[in-house]
Amino acid sequence: MKYSELKQAAREGRASVHLHGFCNLPDVGQEYCDDLAEIDGWAIYVRVETPDDPQQPFDLHELPDHPTFESAKGASRAIALELLGDAEAWHHD
């Protein structure tokens, strides 16, 4: 998804910024994790609702992972400010 598409979705109220912890799996994959003792990093993504697509209600635009919550929180705030005009308009899932 292009940046211009993200900005347009934000103007239309269809975009949101999300942050969540993940843990690394033995098979080199990752999965959502909410246990602070097991979190290996923090993922940030922009979720864009796709109301005209009944099979896929939203698209995700993944951003680079962060090693600490504080760095991910700062990045989430910056993205929310840039896209949504409000540094506090991000969600900690």
PDB file of N, CA, C and O in Angstrom:
ATOM      1  N   MET A   1       0.843  -1.167   0.000  1.00  0.00           N
ATOM      2  CA  MET A   1       0.000   0.000   0.000  1.00  0.00           C
ATOM      3  C   MET A   1       0.896   1.240   0.000  1.00  0.00           C
ATOM      4  O   MET A   1       1.834   1.345   0.791  1.00  0.00           O
ATOM      5  N   LYS A   2       0.597   2.154  -0.880  1.00  0.00           N
ATOM      6  CA  LYS A   2       1.370   3.381  -1.010  1.00  0.00           C
ATOM      7  C   LYS A   2       1.030   4.341   0.134  1.00  0.00           C
ATOM      8  O   LYS A   2      -0.058   4.295   0.709  1.00  0.00           O
ATOM      9  N   TYR A   3       1.995   5.208   0.441  1.00  0.00           N
ATOM     10  CA  TYR A   3       1.786   6.195   1.499  1.00  0.00           C
ATOM     11  C   TYR A   3       0.579   7.080   1.191  1.00  0.00           C
ATOM     12  O   TYR A   3      -0.198   7.405   2.089  1.00  0.00           O
ATOM     13  N   SER A   4       0.419   7.467  -0.069  1.00  0.00           N
ATOM     14  CA  SER A   4      -0.722   8.320  -0.434  1.00  0.00           C
ATOM     15  C   SER A   4      -2.049   7.614  -0.150  1.00  0.00           C
ATOM     16  O   SER A   4      -3.033   8.260   0.211  1.00  0.00           O
ATOM     17  N   GLU A   5      -2.077   6.285  -0.314  1.00  0.00           N
ATOM     18  CA  GLU A   5      -3.285   5.521  -0.014  1.00  0.00           C
ATOM     19  C   GLU A   5      -3.550   5.477   1.495  1.00  0.00           C
ATOM     20  O   GLU A   5      -4.699   5.537   1.933  1.00  0.00           O
ATOM     21  N   LEU A   6      -2.481   5.373   2.279  1.00  0.00           N
ATOM     22  CA  LEU A   6      -2.633   5.408   3.734  1.00  0.00           C
ATOM     23  C   LEU A   6      -3.176   6.760   4.185  1.00  0.00           C
ATOM     24  O   LEU A   6      -4.080   6.825   5.018  1.00  0.00           O
ATOM     25  N   LYS A   7      -2.625   7.832   3.633  1.00  0.00           N
ATOM     26  CA  LYS A   7      -3.080   9.183   3.986  1.00  0.00           C
ATOM     27  C   LYS A   7      -4.548   9.367   3.606  1.00  0.00           C
ATOM     28  O   LYS A   7      -5.319   9.940   4.376  1.00  0.00           O
ATOM     29  N   GLN A   8      -4.935   8.890   2.435  1.00  0.00           N
ATOM     30  CA  GLN A   8      -6.326   9.011   2.004  1.00  0.00           C
ATOM     31  C   GLN A   8      -7.240   8.225   2.936  1.00  0.00           C
ATOM     32  O   GLN A   8      -8.298   8.720   3.325  1.00  0.00           O
ATOM     33  N   ALA A   9      -6.850   7.024   3.293  1.00  0.00           N
ATOM     34  CA  ALA A   9      -7.647   6.214   4.212  1.00  0.00           C
ATOM     35  C   ALA A   9      -7.763   6.905   5.573  1.00  0.00           C
ATOM     36  O   ALA A   9      -8.816   6.858   6.208  1.00  0.00           O
ATOM     37  N   ALA A  10      -6.690   7.539   6.014  1.00  0.00           N
ATOM     38  CA  ALA A  10      -6.728   8.273   7.285  1.00  0.00           C
ATOM     39  C   ALA A  10      -7.698   9.447   7.198  1.00  0.00           C
ATOM     40  O   ALA A  10      -8.465   9.690   8.129  1.00  0.00           O
ATOM     41  N   ARG A  11      -7.667  10.172   6.086  1.00  0.00           N
ATOM     42  CA  ARG A  11      -8.596  11.294   5.906  1.00  0.00           C
ATOM     43  C   ARG A  11     -10.047  10.822   5.924  1.00  0.00           C
ATOM     44  O   ARG A  11     -10.938  11.545   6.371  1.00  0.00           O
ATOM     45  N   GLU A  12     -10.274   9.614   5.438  1.00  0.00           N
ATOM     46  CA  GLU A  12     -11.623   9.047   5.385  1.00  0.00           C
ATOM     47  C   GLU A  12     -12.019   8.356   6.695  1.00  0.00           C
ATOM     48  O   GLU A  12     -13.136   7.854   6.816  1.00  0.00           O
ATOM     49  N   GLY A  13     -11.113   8.330   7.667  1.00  0.00           N
ATOM     50  CA  GLY A  13     -11.411   7.691   8.944  1.00  0.00           C
ATOM     51  C   GLY A  13     -11.330   6.182   8.921  1.00  0.00           C
ATOM     52  O   GLY A  13     -11.912   5.515   9.776  1.00  0.00           O
ATOM     53  N   ARG A  14     -10.603   5.625   7.939  1.00  0.00           N
ATOM     54  CA  ARG A  14     -10.512   4.167   7.800  1.00  0.00           C
ATOM     55  C   ARG A  14      -9.181   3.598   8.275  1.00  0.00           C
ATOM     56  O   ARG A  14      -8.957   2.393   8.158  1.00  0.00           O
ATOM     57  N   ALA A  15      -8.288   4.437   8.811  1.00  0.00           N
ATOM     58  CA  ALA A  15      -6.957   3.968   9.208  1.00  0.00           C
ATOM     59  C   ALA A  15      -6.780   4.077  10.723  1.00  0.00           C
ATOM     60  O   ALA A  15      -7.305   4.989  11.362  1.00  0.00           O
ATOM     61  N   SER A  16      -6.035   3.134  11.275  1.00  0.00           N
ATOM     62  CA  SER A  16      -5.689   3.170  12.690  1.00  0.00           C
ATOM     63  C   SER A  16      -4.286   2.604  12.870  1.00  0.00           C
ATOM     64  O   SER A  16      -3.844   1.765  12.085  1.00  0.00           O
ATOM     65  N   VAL A  17      -3.589   3.065  13.902  1.00  0.00           N
ATOM     66  CA  VAL A  17      -2.209   2.652  14.182  1.00  0.00           C
ATOM     67  C   VAL A  17      -2.234   1.711  15.383  1.00  0.00           C
ATOM     68  O   VAL A  17      -2.867   2.003  16.398  1.00  0.00           O
ATOM     69  N   HIS A  18      -1.535   0.572  15.259  1.00  0.00           N
ATOM     70  CA  HIS A  18      -1.546  -0.458  16.302  1.00  0.00           C
ATOM     71  C   HIS A  18      -0.123  -0.874  16.670  1.00  0.00           C
ATOM     72  O   HIS A  18       0.791  -0.856  15.846  1.00  0.00           O
ATOM     73  N   LEU A  19       0.025  -1.246  17.936  1.00  0.00           N
ATOM     74  CA  LEU A  19       1.307  -1.692  18.485  1.00  0.00           C
ATOM     75  C   LEU A  19       1.032  -2.933  19.336  1.00  0.00           C
ATOM     76  O   LEU A  19       0.100  -2.938  20.141  1.00  0.00           O
ATOM     77  N   HIS A  20       1.825  -3.967  19.166  1.00  0.00           N
ATOM     78  CA  HIS A  20       1.688  -5.139  20.028  1.00  0.00           C
ATOM     79  C   HIS A  20       3.011  -5.878  20.143  1.00  0.00           C
ATOM     80  O   HIS A  20       3.881  -5.770  19.279  1.00  0.00           O
ATOM     81  N   GLY A  21       3.141  -6.630  21.228  1.00  0.00           N
ATOM     82  CA  GLY A  21       4.333  -7.432  21.448  1.00  0.00           C
ATOM     83  C   GLY A  21       4.268  -8.729  20.668  1.00  0.00           C
ATOM     84  O   GLY A  21       3.192  -9.224  20.333  1.00  0.00           O
ATOM     85  N   PHE A  22       5.449  -9.271  20.386  1.00  0.00           N
ATOM     86  CA  PHE A  22       5.520 -10.575  19.733  1.00  0.00           C
ATOM     87  C   PHE A  22       6.635 -11.396  20.369  1.00  0.00           C
ATOM     88  O   PHE A  22       7.546 -10.854  20.994  1.00  0.00           O
ATOM     89  N   CYS A  23       6.545 -12.707  20.199  1.00  0.00           N
ATOM     90  CA  CYS A  23       7.637 -13.586  20.609  1.00  0.00           C
ATOM     91  C   CYS A  23       8.076 -14.388  19.384  1.00  0.00           C
ATOM     92  O   CYS A  23       7.282 -14.710  18.501  1.00  0.00           O
ATOM     93  N   ASN A  24       9.364 -14.692  19.371  1.00  0.00           N
ATOM     94  CA  ASN A  24       9.936 -15.480  18.277  1.00  0.00           C
ATOM     95  C   ASN A  24       9.672 -16.961  18.530  1.00  0.00           C
ATOM     96  O   ASN A  24       9.762 -17.439  19.661  1.00  0.00           O
ATOM     97  N   LEU A  25       9.347 -17.671  17.468  1.00  0.00           N
ATOM     98  CA  LEU A  25       9.065 -19.100  17.551  1.00  0.00           C
ATOM     99  C   LEU A  25      10.275 -19.909  17.111  1.00  0.00           C
ATOM    100  O   LEU A  25      11.122 -19.397  16.379  1.00  0.00           O
ATOM    101  N   PRO A  26      10.373 -21.160  17.540  1.00  0.00           N
ATOM    102  CA  PRO A  26      11.514 -21.990  17.146  1.00  0.00           C
ATOM    103  C   PRO A  26      11.658 -22.155  15.638  1.00  0.00           C
ATOM    104  O   PRO A  26      12.769 -22.346  15.143  1.00  0.00           O
ATOM    105  N   ASP A  27      10.544 -22.083  14.896  1.00  0.00           N
ATOM    106  CA  ASP A  27      10.608 -22.252  13.436  1.00  0.00           C
ATOM    107  C   ASP A  27      10.917 -20.936  12.722  1.00  0.00           C
ATOM    108  O   ASP A  27      10.715 -20.834  11.512  1.00  0.00           O
ATOM    109  N   VAL A  28      11.399 -19.939  13.444  1.00  0.00           N
ATOM    110  CA  VAL A  28      11.802 -18.628  12.947  1.00  0.00           C
ATOM    111  C   VAL A  28      10.596 -17.712  12.692  1.00  0.00           C
ATOM    112  O   VAL A  28      10.765 -16.581  12.235  1.00  0.00           O
ATOM    113  N   GLY A  29       9.413 -18.183  12.979  1.00  0.00           N
ATOM    114  CA  GLY A  29       8.231 -17.334  12.857  1.00  0.00           C
ATOM    115  C   GLY A  29       8.051 -16.460  14.085  1.00  0.00           C
ATOM    116  O   GLY A  29       8.872 -16.477  15.002  1.00  0.00           O
ATOM    117  N   GLN A  30       6.981 -15.708  14.091  1.00  0.00           N
ATOM    118  CA  GLN A  30       6.637 -14.859  15.222  1.00  0.00           C
ATOM    119  C   GLN A  30       5.145 -15.005  15.494  1.00  0.00           C
ATOM    120  O   GLN A  30       4.365 -15.334  14.601  1.00  0.00           O
ATOM    121  N   GLU A  31       4.762 -14.755  16.747  1.00  0.00           N
ATOM    122  CA  GLU A  31       3.355 -14.730  17.081  1.00  0.00           C
ATOM    123  C   GLU A  31       3.095 -13.654  18.122  1.00  0.00           C
ATOM    124  O   GLU A  31       3.980 -13.253  18.878  1.00  0.00           O
ATOM    125  N   TYR A  32       1.833 -13.196  18.131  1.00  0.00           N
ATOM    126  CA  TYR A  32       1.397 -12.200  19.098  1.00  0.00           C
ATOM    127  C   TYR A  32       1.696 -12.700  20.513  1.00  0.00           C
ATOM    128  O   TYR A  32       1.551 -13.889  20.798  1.00  0.00           O
ATOM    129  N   CYS A  33       2.108 -11.799  21.384  1.00  0.00           N
ATOM    130  CA  CYS A  33       2.415 -12.175  22.757  1.00  0.00           C
ATOM    131  C   CYS A  33       2.055 -11.012  23.678  1.00  0.00           C
ATOM    132  O   CYS A  33       2.389  -9.861  23.397  1.00  0.00           O
ATOM    133  N   ASP A  34       1.373 -11.320  24.775  1.00  0.00           N
ATOM    134  CA  ASP A  34       1.054 -10.263  25.733  1.00  0.00           C
ATOM    135  C   ASP A  34       1.703 -10.498  27.095  1.00  0.00           C
ATOM    136  O   ASP A  34       1.432  -9.764  28.046  1.00  0.00           O
ATOM    137  N   ASP A  35       2.565 -11.525  27.195  1.00  0.00           N
ATOM    138  CA  ASP A  35       3.297 -11.802  28.424  1.00  0.00           C
ATOM    139  C   ASP A  35       4.631 -11.034  28.364  1.00  0.00           C
ATOM    140  O   ASP A  35       5.528 -11.384  27.597  1.00  0.00           O
ATOM    141  N   LEU A  36       4.738  -9.992  29.183  1.00  0.00           N
ATOM    142  CA  LEU A  36       5.934  -9.137  29.128  1.00  0.00           C
ATOM    143  C   LEU A  36       7.237  -9.913  29.314  1.00  0.00           C
ATOM    144  O   LEU A  36       8.267  -9.513  28.773  1.00  0.00           O
ATOM    145  N   ALA A  37       7.213 -11.005  30.061  1.00  0.00           N
ATOM    146  CA  ALA A  37       8.423 -11.803  30.280  1.00  0.00           C
ATOM    147  C   ALA A  37       8.867 -12.552  29.030  1.00  0.00           C
ATOM    148  O   ALA A  37      10.026 -12.952  28.930  1.00  0.00           O
ATOM    149  N   GLU A  38       7.958 -12.746  28.075  1.00  0.00           N
ATOM    150  CA  GLU A  38       8.277 -13.522  26.873  1.00  0.00           C
ATOM    151  C   GLU A  38       8.389 -12.685  25.603  1.00  0.00           C
ATOM    152  O   GLU A  38       8.774 -13.216  24.561  1.00  0.00           O
ATOM    153  N   ILE A  39       8.072 -11.421  25.656  1.00  0.00           N
ATOM    154  CA  ILE A  39       8.098 -10.575  24.461  1.00  0.00           C
ATOM    155  C   ILE A  39       9.527 -10.392  23.966  1.00  0.00           C
ATOM    156  O   ILE A  39      10.424 -10.024  24.725  1.00  0.00           O
ATOM    157  N   ASP A  40       9.715 -10.657  22.679  1.00  0.00           N
ATOM    158  CA  ASP A  40      11.031 -10.491  22.048  1.00  0.00           C
ATOM    159  C   ASP A  40      11.145  -9.178  21.289  1.00  0.00           C
ATOM    160  O   ASP A  40      12.252  -8.742  20.973  1.00  0.00           O
ATOM    161  N   GLY A  41      10.032  -8.550  20.997  1.00  0.00           N
ATOM    162  CA  GLY A  41      10.045  -7.292  20.252  1.00  0.00           C
ATOM    163  C   GLY A  41       8.645  -6.748  20.114  1.00  0.00           C
ATOM    164  O   GLY A  41       7.681  -7.321  20.623  1.00  0.00           O
ATOM    165  N   TRP A  42       8.548  -5.629  19.414  1.00  0.00           N
ATOM    166  CA  TRP A  42       7.284  -4.915  19.283  1.00  0.00           C
ATOM    167  C   TRP A  42       6.996  -4.628  17.828  1.00  0.00           C
ATOM    168  O   TRP A  42       7.852  -4.117  17.106  1.00  0.00           O
ATOM    169  N   ALA A  43       5.787  -4.956  17.396  1.00  0.00           N
ATOM    170  CA  ALA A  43       5.362  -4.759  16.011  1.00  0.00           C
ATOM    171  C   ALA A  43       4.424  -3.558  15.934  1.00  0.00           C
ATOM    172  O   ALA A  43       3.615  -3.331  16.834  1.00  0.00           O
ATOM    173  N   ILE A  44       4.539  -2.805  14.865  1.00  0.00           N
ATOM    174  CA  ILE A  44       3.659  -1.670  14.594  1.00  0.00           C
ATOM    175  C   ILE A  44       3.051  -1.896  13.219  1.00  0.00           C
ATOM    176  O   ILE A  44       3.735  -2.313  12.284  1.00  0.00           O
ATOM    177  N   TYR A  45       1.758  -1.618  13.108  1.00  0.00           N
ATOM    178  CA  TYR A  45       1.127  -1.706  11.796  1.00  0.00           C
ATOM    179  C   TYR A  45       0.011  -0.684  11.694  1.00  0.00           C
ATOM    180  O   TYR A  45      -0.554  -0.246  12.696  1.00  0.00           O
ATOM    181  N   VAL A  46      -0.294  -0.315  10.457  1.00  0.00           N
ATOM    182  CA  VAL A  46      -1.435   0.539  10.172  1.00  0.00           C
ATOM    183  C   VAL A  46      -2.511  -0.363   9.588  1.00  0.00           C
ATOM    184  O   VAL A  46      -2.281  -1.086   8.619  1.00  0.00           O
ATOM    185  N   ARG A  47      -3.676  -0.307  10.190  1.00  0.00           N
ATOM    186  CA  ARG A  47      -4.828  -1.098   9.731  1.00  0.00           C
ATOM    187  C   ARG A  47      -5.744  -0.177   8.937  1.00  0.00           C
ATOM    188  O   ARG A  47      -6.134   0.889   9.414  1.00  0.00           O
ATOM    189  N   VAL A  48      -6.083  -0.595   7.723  1.00  0.00           N
ATOM    190  CA  VAL A  48      -6.952   0.196   6.851  1.00  0.00           C
ATOM    191  C   VAL A  48      -8.195  -0.626   6.536  1.00  0.00           C
ATOM    192  O   VAL A  48      -8.113  -1.691   5.924  1.00  0.00           O
ATOM    193  N   GLU A  49      -9.336  -0.119   6.960  1.00  0.00           N
ATOM    194  CA  GLU A  49     -10.595  -0.796   6.684  1.00  0.00           C
ATOM    195  C   GLU A  49     -10.876  -0.789   5.181  1.00  0.00           C
ATOM    196  O   GLU A  49     -10.627   0.200   4.491  1.00  0.00           O
ATOM    197  N   THR A  50     -11.394  -1.898   4.698  1.00  0.00           N
ATOM    198  CA  THR A  50     -11.761  -2.034   3.283  1.00  0.00           C
ATOM    199  C   THR A  50     -13.231  -2.425   3.204  1.00  0.00           C
ATOM    200  O   THR A  50     -13.549  -3.587   2.953  1.00  0.00           O
ATOM    201  N   PRO A  51     -14.126  -1.470   3.417  1.00  0.00           N
ATOM    202  CA  PRO A  51     -15.556  -1.779   3.498  1.00  0.00           C
ATOM    203  C   PRO A  51     -16.157  -2.348   2.214  1.00  0.00           C
ATOM    204  O   PRO A  51     -17.206  -2.991   2.265  1.00  0.00           O
ATOM    205  N   ASP A  52     -15.525  -2.128   1.082  1.00  0.00           N
ATOM    206  CA  ASP A  52     -16.058  -2.632  -0.186  1.00  0.00           C
ATOM    207  C   ASP A  52     -15.585  -4.039  -0.521  1.00  0.00           C
ATOM    208  O   ASP A  52     -15.917  -4.571  -1.581  1.00  0.00           O
ATOM    209  N   ASP A  53     -14.804  -4.650   0.381  1.00  0.00           N
ATOM    210  CA  ASP A  53     -14.277  -5.992   0.145  1.00  0.00           C
ATOM    211  C   ASP A  53     -14.834  -6.941   1.202  1.00  0.00           C
ATOM    212  O   ASP A  53     -14.300  -6.994   2.309  1.00  0.00           O
ATOM    213  N   PRO A  54     -15.890  -7.690   0.895  1.00  0.00           N
ATOM    214  CA  PRO A  54     -16.518  -8.555   1.898  1.00  0.00           C
ATOM    215  C   PRO A  54     -15.634  -9.718   2.361  1.00  0.00           C
ATOM    216  O   PRO A  54     -15.870 -10.276   3.433  1.00  0.00           O
ATOM    217  N   GLN A  55     -14.635 -10.086   1.582  1.00  0.00           N
ATOM    218  CA  GLN A  55     -13.776 -11.201   1.972  1.00  0.00           C
ATOM    219  C   GLN A  55     -12.587 -10.760   2.807  1.00  0.00           C
ATOM    220  O   GLN A  55     -12.007 -11.571   3.530  1.00  0.00           O
ATOM    221  N   GLN A  56     -12.217  -9.501   2.721  1.00  0.00           N
ATOM    222  CA  GLN A  56     -11.087  -8.991   3.498  1.00  0.00           C
ATOM    223  C   GLN A  56     -11.474  -7.627   4.049  1.00  0.00           C
ATOM    224  O   GLN A  56     -11.359  -6.623   3.346  1.00  0.00           O
ATOM    225  N   PRO A  57     -11.933  -7.573   5.301  1.00  0.00           N
ATOM    226  CA  PRO A  57     -12.466  -6.324   5.850  1.00  0.00           C
ATOM    227  C   PRO A  57     -11.414  -5.258   6.139  1.00  0.00           C
ATOM    228  O   PRO A  57     -11.763  -4.112   6.424  1.00  0.00           O
ATOM    229  N   PHE A  58     -10.128  -5.617   6.068  1.00  0.00           N
ATOM    230  CA  PHE A  58      -9.086  -4.623   6.272  1.00  0.00           C
ATOM    231  C   PHE A  58      -7.766  -5.098   5.672  1.00  0.00           C
ATOM    232  O   PHE A  58      -7.543  -6.293   5.478  1.00  0.00           O
ATOM    233  N   ASP A  59      -6.902  -4.133   5.387  1.00  0.00           N
ATOM    234  CA  ASP A  59      -5.525  -4.387   4.946  1.00  0.00           C
ATOM    235  C   ASP A  59      -4.597  -3.963   6.067  1.00  0.00           C
ATOM    236  O   ASP A  59      -4.930  -3.081   6.858  1.00  0.00           O
ATOM    237  N   LEU A  60      -3.428  -4.593   6.136  1.00  0.00           N
ATOM    238  CA  LEU A  60      -2.418  -4.213   7.107  1.00  0.00           C
ATOM    239  C   LEU A  60      -1.174  -3.715   6.389  1.00  0.00           C
ATOM    240  O   LEU A  60      -0.722  -4.309   5.410  1.00  0.00           O
ATOM    241  N   HIS A  61      -0.635  -2.623   6.889  1.00  0.00           N
ATOM    242  CA  HIS A  61       0.639  -2.108   6.400  1.00  0.00           C
ATOM    243  C   HIS A  61       1.611  -2.231   7.565  1.00  0.00           C
ATOM    244  O   HIS A  61       1.563  -1.444   8.510  1.00  0.00           O
ATOM    245  N   GLU A  62       2.491  -3.221   7.491  1.00  0.00           N
ATOM    246  CA  GLU A  62       3.425  -3.485   8.586  1.00  0.00           C
ATOM    247  C   GLU A  62       4.621  -2.558   8.486  1.00  0.00           C
ATOM    248  O   GLU A  62       5.114  -2.265   7.397  1.00  0.00           O
ATOM    249  N   LEU A  63       5.075  -2.104   9.641  1.00  0.00           N
ATOM    250  CA  LEU A  63       6.230  -1.224   9.739  1.00  0.00           C
ATOM    251  C   LEU A  63       7.361  -1.988  10.430  1.00  0.00           C
ATOM    252  O   LEU A  63       7.119  -3.060  10.986  1.00  0.00           O
ATOM    253  N   PRO A  64       8.586  -1.465  10.407  1.00  0.00           N
ATOM    254  CA  PRO A  64       9.695  -2.196  11.033  1.00  0.00           C
ATOM    255  C   PRO A  64       9.445  -2.480  12.524  1.00  0.00           C
ATOM    256  O   PRO A  64       8.862  -1.666  13.240  1.00  0.00           O
ATOM    257  N   ASP A  65       9.902  -3.652  12.964  1.00  0.00           N
ATOM    258  CA  ASP A  65       9.791  -4.033  14.368  1.00  0.00           C
ATOM    259  C   ASP A  65      10.731  -3.196  15.230  1.00  0.00           C
ATOM    260  O   ASP A  65      11.698  -2.616  14.736  1.00  0.00           O
ATOM    261  N   HIS A  66      10.432  -3.145  16.515  1.00  0.00           N
ATOM    262  CA  HIS A  66      11.246  -2.399  17.474  1.00  0.00           C
ATOM    263  C   HIS A  66      11.645  -3.323  18.618  1.00  0.00           C
ATOM    264  O   HIS A  66      10.865  -4.189  19.015  1.00  0.00           O
ATOM    265  N   PRO A  67      12.858  -3.148  19.156  1.00  0.00           N
ATOM    266  CA  PRO A  67      13.321  -4.034  20.222  1.00  0.00           C
ATOM    267  C   PRO A  67      12.734  -3.705  21.594  1.00  0.00           C
ATOM    268  O   PRO A  67      12.667  -4.582  22.455  1.00  0.00           O
ATOM    269  N   THR A  68      12.308  -2.460  21.814  1.00  0.00           N
ATOM    270  CA  THR A  68      11.784  -2.073  23.119  1.00  0.00           C
ATOM    271  C   THR A  68      10.417  -1.415  22.978  1.00  0.00           C
ATOM    272  O   THR A  68      10.076  -0.860  21.933  1.00  0.00           O
ATOM    273  N   PHE A  69       9.651  -1.492  24.049  1.00  0.00           N
ATOM    274  CA  PHE A  69       8.340  -0.850  24.044  1.00  0.00           C
ATOM    275  C   PHE A  69       8.477   0.655  23.875  1.00  0.00           C
ATOM    276  O   PHE A  69       7.699   1.270  23.145  1.00  0.00           O
ATOM    277  N   GLU A  70       9.454   1.252  24.539  1.00  0.00           N
ATOM    278  CA  GLU A  70       9.611   2.708  24.463  1.00  0.00           C
ATOM    279  C   GLU A  70       9.904   3.174  23.043  1.00  0.00           C
ATOM    280  O   GLU A  70       9.356   4.187  22.609  1.00  0.00           O
ATOM    281  N   SER A  71      10.755   2.463  22.309  1.00  0.00           N
ATOM    282  CA  SER A  71      11.032   2.876  20.928  1.00  0.00           C
ATOM    283  C   SER A  71       9.810   2.659  20.045  1.00  0.00           C
ATOM    284  O   SER A  71       9.523   3.479  19.173  1.00  0.00           O
ATOM    285  N   ALA A  72       9.084   1.554  20.265  1.00  0.00           N
ATOM    286  CA  ALA A  72       7.871   1.282  19.486  1.00  0.00           C
ATOM    287  C   ALA A  72       6.783   2.305  19.807  1.00  0.00           C
ATOM    288  O   ALA A  72       6.058   2.743  18.914  1.00  0.00           O
ATOM    289  N   LYS A  73       6.667   2.684  21.075  1.00  0.00           N
ATOM    290  CA  LYS A  73       5.682   3.686  21.473  1.00  0.00           C
ATOM    291  C   LYS A  73       5.992   5.021  20.800  1.00  0.00           C
ATOM    292  O   LYS A  73       5.088   5.684  20.292  1.00  0.00           O
ATOM    293  N   GLY A  74       7.272   5.419  20.794  1.00  0.00           N
ATOM    294  CA  GLY A  74       7.658   6.668  20.132  1.00  0.00           C
ATOM    295  C   GLY A  74       7.345   6.637  18.648  1.00  0.00           C
ATOM    296  O   GLY A  74       6.849   7.618  18.093  1.00  0.00           O
ATOM    297  N   ALA A  75       7.632   5.515  18.004  1.00  0.00           N
ATOM    298  CA  ALA A  75       7.336   5.384  16.568  1.00  0.00           C
ATOM    299  C   ALA A  75       5.830   5.402  16.325  1.00  0.00           C
ATOM    300  O   ALA A  75       5.365   6.015  15.363  1.00  0.00           O
ATOM    301  N   SER A  76       5.068   4.739  17.183  1.00  0.00           N
ATOM    302  CA  SER A  76       3.604   4.724  17.038  1.00  0.00           C
ATOM    303  C   SER A  76       3.032   6.123  17.173  1.00  0.00           C
ATOM    304  O   SER A  76       2.138   6.511  16.421  1.00  0.00           O
ATOM    305  N   ARG A  77       3.544   6.871  18.123  1.00  0.00           N
ATOM    306  CA  ARG A  77       3.083   8.249  18.314  1.00  0.00           C
ATOM    307  C   ARG A  77       3.392   9.097  17.085  1.00  0.00           C
ATOM    308  O   ARG A  77       2.550   9.877  16.639  1.00  0.00           O
ATOM    309  N   ALA A  78       4.597   8.947  16.535  1.00  0.00           N
ATOM    310  CA  ALA A  78       4.989   9.727  15.356  1.00  0.00           C
ATOM    311  C   ALA A  78       4.120   9.377  14.152  1.00  0.00           C
ATOM    312  O   ALA A  78       3.707  10.265  13.406  1.00  0.00           O
ATOM    313  N   ILE A  79       3.844   8.097  13.959  1.00  0.00           N
ATOM    314  CA  ILE A  79       3.018   7.665  12.826  1.00  0.00           C
ATOM    315  C   ILE A  79       1.586   8.158  13.003  1.00  0.00           C
ATOM    316  O   ILE A  79       0.968   8.639  12.054  1.00  0.00           O
ATOM    317  N   ALA A  80       1.058   8.036  14.228  1.00  0.00           N
ATOM    318  CA  ALA A  80      -0.307   8.511  14.495  1.00  0.00           C
ATOM    319  C   ALA A  80      -0.415  10.013  14.269  1.00  0.00           C
ATOM    320  O   ALA A  80      -1.411  10.490  13.724  1.00  0.00           O
ATOM    321  N   LEU A  81       0.592  10.752  14.679  1.00  0.00           N
ATOM    322  CA  LEU A  81       0.583  12.198  14.468  1.00  0.00           C
ATOM    323  C   LEU A  81       0.610  12.518  12.980  1.00  0.00           C
ATOM    324  O   LEU A  81      -0.153  13.361  12.508  1.00  0.00           O
ATOM    325  N   GLU A  82       1.481  11.853  12.250  1.00  0.00           N
ATOM    326  CA  GLU A  82       1.619  12.110  10.818  1.00  0.00           C
ATOM    327  C   GLU A  82       0.366  11.712  10.033  1.00  0.00           C
ATOM    328  O   GLU A  82      -0.111  12.477   9.195  1.00  0.00           O
ATOM    329  N   LEU A  83      -0.162  10.526  10.302  1.00  0.00           N
ATOM    330  CA  LEU A  83      -1.310  10.041   9.535  1.00  0.00           C
ATOM    331  C   LEU A  83      -2.653  10.570  10.044  1.00  0.00           C
ATOM    332  O   LEU A  83      -3.530  10.930   9.259  1.00  0.00           O
ATOM    333  N   LEU A  84      -2.794  10.609  11.368  1.00  0.00           N
ATOM    334  CA  LEU A  84      -4.097  10.880  11.961  1.00  0.00           C
ATOM    335  C   LEU A  84      -4.209  12.261  12.598  1.00  0.00           C
ATOM    336  O   LEU A  84      -5.294  12.685  12.993  1.00  0.00           O
ATOM    337  N   GLY A  85      -3.065  12.966  12.696  1.00  0.00           N
ATOM    338  CA  GLY A  85      -3.086  14.304  13.282  1.00  0.00           C
ATOM    339  C   GLY A  85      -3.161  14.309  14.793  1.00  0.00           C
ATOM    340  O   GLY A  85      -3.405  15.359  15.388  1.00  0.00           O
ATOM    341  N   ASP A  86      -2.954  13.150  15.444  1.00  0.00           N
ATOM    342  CA  ASP A  86      -3.040  13.045  16.896  1.00  0.00           C
ATOM    343  C   ASP A  86      -2.039  11.997  17.367  1.00  0.00           C
ATOM    344  O   ASP A  86      -2.187  10.813  17.064  1.00  0.00           O
ATOM    345  N   ALA A  87      -1.023  12.429  18.105  1.00  0.00           N
ATOM    346  CA  ALA A  87       0.031  11.527  18.553  1.00  0.00           C
ATOM    347  C   ALA A  87      -0.476  10.459  19.506  1.00  0.00           C
ATOM    348  O   ALA A  87       0.190   9.441  19.699  1.00  0.00           O
ATOM    349  N   GLU A  88      -1.646  10.671  20.108  1.00  0.00           N
ATOM    350  CA  GLU A  88      -2.186   9.688  21.047  1.00  0.00           C
ATOM    351  C   GLU A  88      -3.200   8.747  20.411  1.00  0.00           C
ATOM    352  O   GLU A  88      -3.810   7.937  21.109  1.00  0.00           O
ATOM    353  N   ALA A  89      -3.388   8.838  19.104  1.00  0.00           N
ATOM    354  CA  ALA A  89      -4.409   8.034  18.408  1.00  0.00           C
ATOM    355  C   ALA A  89      -3.856   6.694  17.934  1.00  0.00           C
ATOM    356  O   ALA A  89      -4.078   6.300  16.789  1.00  0.00           O
ATOM    357  N   TRP A  90      -3.142   5.998  18.800  1.00  0.00           N
ATOM    358  CA  TRP A  90      -2.632   4.666  18.479  1.00  0.00           C
ATOM    359  C   TRP A  90      -3.180   3.686  19.525  1.00  0.00           C
ATOM    360  O   TRP A  90      -3.596   4.087  20.612  1.00  0.00           O
ATOM    361  N   HIS A  91      -3.170   2.414  19.178  1.00  0.00           N
ATOM    362  CA  HIS A  91      -3.748   1.384  20.040  1.00  0.00           C
ATOM    363  C   HIS A  91      -2.680   0.393  20.458  1.00  0.00           C
ATOM    364  O   HIS A  91      -1.908  -0.092  19.632  1.00  0.00           O
ATOM    365  N   HIS A  92      -2.644   0.099  21.743  1.00  0.00           N
ATOM    366  CA  HIS A  92      -1.759  -0.959  22.266  1.00  0.00           C
ATOM    367  C   HIS A  92      -2.592  -2.215  22.399  1.00  0.00           C
ATOM    368  O   HIS A  92      -3.363  -2.359  23.348  1.00  0.00           O
ATOM    369  N   ASP A  93      -2.440  -3.126  21.450  1.00  0.00           N
ATOM    370  CA  ASP A  93      -3.275  -4.335  21.407  1.00  0.00           C
ATOM    371  C   ASP A  93      -2.683  -5.431  22.273  1.00  0.00           C
ATOM    372  O   ASP A  93      -3.247  -6.521  22.361  1.00  0.00           O
TER     373      ASP A  93
END
